[in-house]
Amino acid sequence: MHEKVEAIFPEDLKELIQKSREGTYTLLDVRQPVEFEEGHLPGARLIPLPELADSLGTLDPRKPTVVYCAVGGRSLMAAQLLSNQGFQKVLQLRGGIQAWEDPAAVGPVEFPLKFIRGDESPREVIQLALLMERGLKRFHSTATENTDDPSLKQLLNSLVKAEESHERTLVDLLEQVDPGQDDAEQWFGTPDDTLLMEGGIDMEVFMQENEQYLQTVSGYLEVAMMIETQALDLYLRMAAASSNEETQKVLYRIGEEEKIHLGMLGRLLDENAGTPFRVS
């Protein structure tokens, strides 16, 4: 290991991500685009190793930079390059993404671009987040309606309430960034025909594709964690792509909320591992 490069293990990186404010560090994936699309850490920025030397000017050397690849070889070379170019704190994920056990985000590099132009106002991105929150709430509500298992209904109701709490947080945030507007409440608790879930996922298609996993409580929670992971990835990549500093700050705040949701789902998963049920 290069003397200026620090090794970081998956559990330590999870703790660093959980405790760090979004926007204060860089998570750098140096694999190839096809690998990135198959799975990447939420919020990671892709710069393939062959392109890194020409892309140094796009990175902030003052921020801690965590570099990862598939198993650790390419990321070690990248970390050494960054360190030698004056980056103040460089960490390399030992074992790469293959050692990462939490849900990974999937999707093409340009995934956020289907949602954003890059110059959205804080109001616009909060409204998008509200629509996606409501889509996920409908996902949980649909599962609640389709089961007679009392313990499962209780669990699903807790997830619905968590999404409602997040909606309220977003409505409050909307009123903070755009005070004086009298239509903020229309984004909370009103009927909507959108099928968009967090992460930009179509609810009906998603449920059909993942039906096999909705046979146990743990399977359902893993699917929910996957959705929240996609949402976190979307918000952080939108922040990186945005040219509006205030919008970036708002997206990072929404990302912090998603990390709280992921933590709650992880605890529920630990408590309910292996519990059977069927959503019919």
SEVEXMAR-301943 format. One line per 8 residues: number of its first residue (from 1); for each residue y, x, z of N, C-alpha, C. Coordinates in pm, whole numbers. Layout:
NUM) Y/X/Z/Y/X/Z/Y/X/Z  ...
//
This chain:
1) -120/84/0/0/0/0/124/88/0  217/59/-88/344/129/-95/413/118/40  473/228/88/529/228/222/642/129/242  709/88/134/819/-7/146/776/-151/121  650/-171/90/598/-305/63/515/-351/182  545/-468/232/471/-523/346/360/-616/295  244/-607/358/136/-701/326/156/-828/408  131/-941/347/136/-1067/420/11/-1146/384
9) -53/-1204/485/-176/-1280/465/-144/-1428/454  -234/-1507/394/-204/-1649/370/-153/-1725/492  -216/-1709/605/-172/-1784/723/-31/-1745/764  0/-1616/753/134/-1570/787/237/-1622/686  199/-1629/559/290/-1682/458/315/-1830/480  211/-1905/516/228/-2047/546/327/-2066/660  316/-1982/762/408/-1990/875/550/-1954/832  563/-1851/748/695/-1810/701/760/-1923/621
17) 683/-1987/533/736/-2096/452/777/-2213/540  694/-2244/640/720/-2358/727/846/-2336/811  869/-2214/853/980/-2187/945/1109/-2147/874  1099/-2108/748/1218/-2060/677/1291/-2175/609  1422/-2167/609/1502/-2265/536/1488/-2238/387  1471/-2346/310/1456/-2331/166/1584/-2271/107  1565/-2183/11/1678/-2115/-51/1711/-1982/10  1639/-1947/120/1669/-1821/189/1569/-1711/154
25) 1470/-1743/72/1370/-1643/32/1327/-1674/-112  1260/-1578/-173/1209/-1596/-310/1058/-1587/-308  993/-1684/-370/848/-1683/-386/821/-1658/-534  763/-1542/-564/752/-1496/-702/607/-1487/-747  576/-1560/-853/443/-1560/-914/449/-1470/-1038  366/-1365/-1042/372/-1271/-1154/251/-1282/-1247  183/-1398/-1242/71/-1420/-1333/122/-1468/-1469  31/-1510/-1554/68/-1559/-1687/93/-1711/-1680
33) 169/-1765/-1776/202/-1908/-1773/82/-2001/-1763  -27/-1970/-1833/-143/-2059/-1827/-202/-2062/-1687  -199/-1950/-1617/-247/-1946/-1479/-157/-2028/-1389  -27/-2016/-1413/72/-2090/-1334/51/-2240/-1347  24/-2285/-1470/3/-2428/-1494/-121/-2480/-1422  -222/-2396/-1409/-347/-2439/-1343/-330/-2455/-1194  -231/-2385/-1135/-207/-2397/-992/-115/-2287/-943  -15/-2323/-862/78/-2224/-809/130/-2271/-674
41) 187/-2181/-597/241/-2217/-468/369/-2298/-488  389/-2402/-406/505/-2490/-425/637/-2413/-422  719/-2436/-522/849/-2372/-528/849/-2232/-586  733/-2184/-629/726/-2048/-681/799/-2038/-814  857/-1922/-837/920/-1893/-964/826/-1804/-1044  805/-1839/-1169/716/-1761/-1254/794/-1656/-1332  758/-1528/-1311/802/-1420/-1398/678/-1333/-1422  611/-1347/-1535/491/-1267/-1560/521/-1118/-1544
49) 425/-1045/-1494/445/-903/-1468/502/-827/-1587  457/-852/-1711/514/-777/-1823/663/-802/-1846  715/-914/-1792/855/-949/-1812/943/-915/-1692  882/-866/-1584/955/-850/-1459/1068/-748/-1470  1042/-633/-1530/1144/-528/-1537/1271/-575/-1606  1255/-661/-1706/1371/-712/-1779/1435/-833/-1712  1376/-879/-1602/1425/-1001/-1536/1481/-973/-1397  1493/-846/-1360/1538/-813/-1225/1676/-871/-1194
57) 1761/-878/-1295/1895/-929/-1274/1901/-1076/-1239  1790/-1148/-1258/1786/-1291/-1225/1740/-1316/-1083  1704/-1212/-1010/1656/-1223/-873/1760/-1169/-775  1758/-1219/-653/1852/-1175/-550/1785/-1070/-462  1824/-943/-472/1758/-838/-394/1784/-846/-245  1880/-931/-204/1911/-944/-61/1816/-1039/11  1750/-1127/-64/1658/-1223/-3/1519/-1163/11  1447/-1195/119/1307/-1156/126/1232/-1211/4
65) 1151/-1128/-58/1079/-1168/-179/929/-1155/-155  858/-1266/-168/713/-1268/-153/652/-1274/-292  568/-1178/-325/509/-1168/-458/359/-1197/-450  309/-1275/-545/165/-1301/-547/116/-1311/-691  -16/-1292/-705/-83/-1309/-835/-215/-1379/-809  -319/-1347/-885/-447/-1414/-867/-521/-1360/-744  -539/-1228/-738/-615/-1168/-627/-540/-1053/-559  -430/-1007/-615/-351/-905/-546/-315/-782/-626
73) -380/-757/-737/-356/-634/-813/-220/-632/-880  -192/-734/-960/-64/-739/-1031/53/-751/-935  34/-829/-828/145/-848/-734/180/-719/-661  82/-632/-637/110/-504/-572/197/-418/-663  164/-416/-792/247/-340/-886/388/-398/-893  398/-530/-895/529/-595/-900/609/-567/-774  543/-574/-660/612/-550/-533/665/-407/-525  588/-313/-573/633/-174/-574/755/-157/-664
81) 753/-222/-779/866/-215/-870/991/-270/-804  980/-386/-741/1095/-447/-675/1148/-358/-563  1058/-303/-484/1099/-216/-374/1173/-93/-425  1122/-34/-529/1184/85/-586/1319/56/-653  1342/-73/-683/1468/-112/-745/1570/-164/-643  1542/-142/-516/1640/-171/-412/1630/-307/-346  1522/-381/-371/1504/-509/-302/1480/-481/-154  1553/-551/-69/1558/-514/72/1430/-542/149
89) 1362/-654/117/1239/-688/189/1141/-747/89  1032/-677/66/932/-721/-32/797/-736/38  736/-853/22/605/-879/81/507/-915/-30  384/-868/-16/281/-895/-115/167/-974/-51  134/-1089/-113/30/-1176/-58/-107/-1114/-82  -173/-1078/27/-306/-1020/16/-407/-1127/-24  -488/-1094/-124/-589/-1189/-172/-538/-1285/-276  -406/-1284/-300/-348/-1369/-403/-369/-1517/-378
97) -348/-1595/-484/-359/-1740/-470/-503/-1782/-444  -599/-1695/-477/-739/-1729/-449/-767/-1735/-300  -684/-1671/-220/-701/-1674/-74/-625/-1790/-10  -551/-1862/-92/-467/-1972/-42/-551/-2099/-36  -561/-2161/82/-647/-2277/98/-571/-2409/95  -440/-2407/119/-362/-2530/115/-352/-2580/-29  -315/-2708/-48/-301/-2759/-185/-201/-2678/-265  -234/-2654/-390/-143/-2585/-481/-85/-2687/-577
105) 35/-2659/-625/98/-2746/-724/44/-2711/-862  45/-2809/-951/0/-2786/-1088/108/-2834/-1183  94/-2796/-1310/189/-2844/-1409/255/-2730/-1483  310/-2761/-1599/372/-2658/-1682/497/-2601/-1621  534/-2483/-1667/654/-2414/-1617/776/-2502/-1633  784/-2577/-1742/903/-2656/-1771/897/-2795/-1708  803/-2818/-1616/780/-2950/-1557/909/-3019/-1510  998/-2953/-1433/1117/-3024/-1386/1208/-3069/-1499
113) 1201/-3009/-1614/1296/-3038/-1720/1279/-3178/-1776  1166/-3242/-1751/1150/-3379/-1797/1233/-3474/-1710  1279/-3426/-1594/1356/-3508/-1503/1504/-3471/-1500  1538/-3347/-1530/1675/-3303/-1505/1737/-3236/-1627  1869/-3239/-1627/1946/-3166/-1727/1986/-3029/-1673  2003/-3022/-1539/2046/-2898/-1475/2184/-2908/-1413  2257/-3016/-1448/2392/-3032/-1394/2405/-3161/-1313  2293/-3216/-1265/2297/-3341/-1190/2383/-3328/-1064
121) 2444/-3438/-1028/2519/-3445/-903/2422/-3464/-787  2465/-3434/-662/2379/-3462/-547/2333/-3609/-545  2423/-3700/-581/2389/-3842/-581/2272/-3871/-675  2275/-3814/-792/2169/-3839/-890/2033/-3791/-842  2028/-3672/-782/1897/-3621/-740/1845/-3696/-618  1935/-3744/-532/1890/-3823/-417/1834/-3957/-466  1897/-4016/-564/1846/-4142/-618/1708/-4123/-681  1689/-4012/-752/1557/-3983/-808/1454/-3968/-696
129) 1491/-3894/-590/1399/-3875/-478/1364/-4008/-412  1461/-4099/-400/1435/-4230/-342/1335/-4310/-425  1350/-4305/-556/1257/-4376/-643/1115/-4322/-625  1102/-4191/-615/970/-4132/-600/912/-4162/-463  995/-4164/-358/946/-4200/-225/891/-4342/-226  961/-4429/-291/917/-4569/-294/787/-4584/-373  769/-4501/-474/644/-4504/-547/526/-4463/-460  545/-4359/-378/438/-4316/-289/413/-4420/-180
137) 518/-4484/-132/498/-4590/-32/414/-4703/-91  437/-4736/-217/356/-4839/-282/211/-4794/-297  190/-4666/-320/55/-4611/-328/-20/-4636/-196  44/-4603/-84/-18/-4625/47/-34/-4775/75  67/-4855/38/60/-4999/64/-53/-5063/-14  -73/-5020/-138/-183/-5073/-220/-317/-5043/-155  -333/-4921/-105/-458/-4885/-37/-477/-4970/89  -368/-4999/160/-375/-5081/282/-425/-5221/250
145) -376/-5276/140/-416/-5411/101/-561/-5418/55  -617/-5306/13/-751/-5306/-46/-861/-5261/50  -832/-5257/178/-937/-5220/273/-935/-5315/392  -1053/-5341/449/-1065/-5424/569/-1094/-5339/692  -1095/-5209/676/-1125/-5118/787/-1002/-5108/877  -1008/-5157/1003/-892/-5157/1092/-836/-5016/1118  -924/-4919/1136/-877/-4783/1164/-806/-4725/1043  -857/-4756/923/-793/-4708/802/-657/-4776/783
153) -652/-4907/808/-524/-4978/796/-419/-4915/888  -461/-4878/1008/-368/-4817/1103/-317/-4685/1048  -408/-4604/993/-369/-4475/936/-272/-4495/819  -308/-4586/729/-224/-4608/611/-87/-4665/649  -85/-4750/750/44/-4803/796/133/-4692/850  71/-4593/914/150/-4480/964/209/-4399/849  134/-4389/738/185/-4318/620/299/-4397/554  283/-4529/550/390/-4612/494/517/-4596/577
161) 503/-4598/710/620/-4583/797/684/-4447/780  602/-4343/757/657/-4210/735/742/-4207/609  694/-4275/503/772/-4280/379/900/-4361/399  893/-4468/478/1013/-4547/506/1115/-4464/583  1066/-4382/675/1155/-4294/750/1223/-4194/658  1145/-4142/561/1203/-4047/466/1307/-4117/378  1280/-4241/340/1378/-4317/263/1509/-4330/340  1498/-4362/468/1620/-4377/549/1697/-4246/555
169) 1623/-4136/568/1688/-4005/569/1764/-3981/439  1702/-4018/328/1765/-3999/198/1887/-4090/181  1877/-4214/230/1992/-4305/223/2108/-4249/305  2077/-4198/425/2181/-4137/507/2243/-4018/435  2158/-3938/371/2208/-3821/298/2295/-3865/181  2254/-3972/114/2333/-4024/3/2472/-4066/50  2479/-4130/166/2608/-4173/219/2694/-4054/262  2627/-3945/305/2702/-3826/344/2763/-3755/224
177) 2686/-3743/115/2737/-3668/0/2827/-3752/-88  2817/-3886/-75/2897/-3974/-159/2954/-4087/-73  3040/-4052/25/3092/-4153/119/3179/-4256/47  3178/-4375/108/3263/-4480/53/3195/-4567/-49  3076/-4528/-93/3003/-4611/-189/2937/-4727/-115  2945/-4845/-171/2892/-4962/-102/2754/-5003/-151  2694/-4918/-236/2564/-4956/-292/2451/-4869/-242  2473/-4785/-140/2368/-4695/-93/2246/-4773/-46
185) 2268/-4887/24/2156/-4961/80/2067/-5024/-27  2118/-5038/-149/2034/-5097/-252/1914/-5009/-284  1920/-4882/-244/1810/-4790/-273/1702/-4797/-166  1726/-4878/-61/1627/-4885/46/1583/-5029/67  1451/-5050/64/1395/-5179/103/1412/-5291/3  1444/-5262/-122/1459/-5367/-222/1347/-5356/-325  1310/-5467/-389/1201/-5463/-488/1233/-5367/-601  1132/-5305/-654/1152/-5214/-767/1022/-5208/-845
193) 1030/-5204/-977/909/-5208/-1058/865/-5070/-1103  928/-4966/-1049/889/-4831/-1090/750/-4796/-1038  675/-4723/-1119/543/-4675/-1076/546/-4526/-1052  667/-4469/-1044/681/-4326/-1027/658/-4286/-882  569/-4191/-859/546/-4139/-726/613/-4004/-713  609/-3951/-590/665/-3818/-567/596/-3716/-657  675/-3625/-706/624/-3527/-799/626/-3577/-943  679/-3701/-964/688/-3754/-1098/556/-3803/-1152
201) 466/-3848/-1065/332/-3889/-1104/328/-4040/-1126  264/-4086/-1234/244/-4227/-1259/134/-4279/-1165  166/-4380/-1082/77/-4423/-976/-56/-4477/-1030  -52/-4565/-1129/-175/-4626/-1177/-268/-4523/-1239  -213/-4435/-1321/-293/-4329/-1382/-351/-4238/-1276  -267/-4203/-1179/-310/-4110/-1075/-425/-4169/-994  -417/-4297/-957/-524/-4360/-879/-654/-4365/-958  -644/-4391/-1088/-765/-4395/-1170/-830/-4257/-1179
209) -746/-4154/-1198/-799/-4019/-1214/-858/-3963/-1085  -812/-4013/-970/-855/-3957/-842/-939/-4053/-760  -993/-4155/-824/-1071/-4255/-751/-1187/-4192/-675  -1248/-4089/-732/-1365/-4028/-668/-1330/-3966/-533  -1202/-3929/-512/-1162/-3866/-387/-1123/-3969/-280  -1110/-4095/-320/-1063/-4196/-227/-1180/-4267/-158  -1281/-4189/-121/-1399/-4245/-57/-1405/-4214/92  -1323/-4122/139/-1319/-4086/280/-1174/-4072/323
217) -1152/-4081/454/-1018/-4061/508/-966/-3923/472  -1053/-3822/488/-1011/-3686/458/-978/-3671/309  -1057/-3736/223/-1029/-3730/80/-896/-3795/47  -869/-3909/108/-742/-3977/84/-625/-3889/130  -640/-3829/247/-532/-3745/300/-512/-3621/213  -619/-3567/159/-605/-3452/69/-529/-3491/-57  -557/-3613/-109/-482/-3661/-225/-335/-3677/-190  -308/-3734/-71/-169/-3751/-27/-100/-3616/-13
225) -171/-3516/39/-114/-3382/51/-85/-3323/-87  -172/-3352/-182/-151/-3302/-317/-22/-3361/-375  1/-3491/-351/122/-3555/-401/246/-3494/-336  242/-3476/-204/357/-3419/-134/382/-3275/-179  274/-3203/-207/290/-3066/-256/358/-3065/-392  318/-3158/-479/383/-3170/-609/532/-3202/-592  562/-3290/-496/701/-3327/-473/783/-3207/-426  728/-3132/-329/797/-3014/-280/822/-2916/-394
233) 720/-2895/-475/734/-2804/-589/843/-2852/-684  845/-2982/-712/944/-3037/-803/1086/-3016/-751  1108/-3049/-624/1243/-3037/-569/1291/-2891/-566  1202/-2800/-531/1243/-2660/-523/1267/-2602/-662  1187/-2642/-759/1209/-2593/-895/1333/-2657/-957  1360/-2782/-921/1485/-2845/-964/1604/-2770/-905  1593/-2730/-778/1702/-2656/-715/1726/-2524/-788  1618/-2456/-823/1631/-2328/-893/1693/-2346/-1031
241) 1668/-2462/-1094/1719/-2486/-1228/1859/-2545/-1230  1907/-2591/-1114/2036/-2659/-1110/2152/-2560/-1113  2258/-2599/-1182/2380/-2518/-1187/2483/-2567/-1087  2451/-2673/-1012/2543/-2732/-916/2504/-2686/-775  2593/-2611/-711/2560/-2554/-579/2536/-2662/-475  2614/-2770/-476/2595/-2878/-379/2463/-2950/-404  2428/-2966/-531/2299/-3027/-565/2184/-2940/-515  2196/-2809/-530/2094/-2718/-479/2074/-2736/-330
249) 2184/-2745/-255/2175/-2762/-110/2104/-2891/-74  2134/-2999/-146/2070/-3127/-121/1921/-3119/-150  1885/-3056/-262/1744/-3044/-297/1667/-2961/-195  1729/-2856/-143/1663/-2777/-40/1642/-2860/87  1739/-2947/120/1724/-3034/237/1610/-3133/216  1600/-3188/96/1489/-3279/67/1356/-3204/74  1355/-3079/27/1236/-2997/36/1192/-2974/180  1289/-2957/270/1256/-2941/411/1186/-3065/464
257) 1230/-3184/422/1166/-3308/462/1022/-3313/412  1000/-3267/289/865/-3267/235/773/-3176/315  826/-3064/363/743/-2973/445/702/-3042/575  792/-3123/631/758/-3199/753/645/-3297/723  654/-3365/609/548/-3459/570/415/-3388/551  418/-3272/488/294/-3197/468/233/-3157/602  316/-3118/697/266/-3082/829/200/-3201/897  260/-3321/886/203/-3442/945/68/-3474/881
265) 61/-3465/749/-65/-3493/680/-173/-3393/718  -135/-3267/736/-231/-3164/777/-290/-3196/914  -204/-3240/1006/-254/-3276/1140/-347/-3397/1132  -310/-3496/1051/-397/-3613/1035/-530/-3574/973  -527/-3480/880/-649/-3435/817/-741/-3368/918  -684/-3286/1006/-763/-3222/1111/-828/-3325/1203  -755/-3433/1231/-804/-3535/1325/-908/-3627/1263  -906/-3642/1131/-991/-3743/1066/-1092/-3685/968
273) -1117/-3555/976/-1207/-3490/880/-1343/-3559/878  -1387/-3600/759/-1521/-3655/744/-1534/-3803/771  -1427/-3871/816/-1437/-4012/844/-1453/-4091/715  -1561/-4172/700/-1585/-4239/572/-1508/-4371/560  -1476/-4409/439/-1427/-4543/406/-1425/-4552/255  -1401/-4670/207/-1384/-4687/62/-1263/-4777/37  -1174/-4731/-48/-1064/-4814/-95/-1116/-4888/-217  -1130/-5020/-208/-1194/-5095/-317/-1091/-5157/-409
//
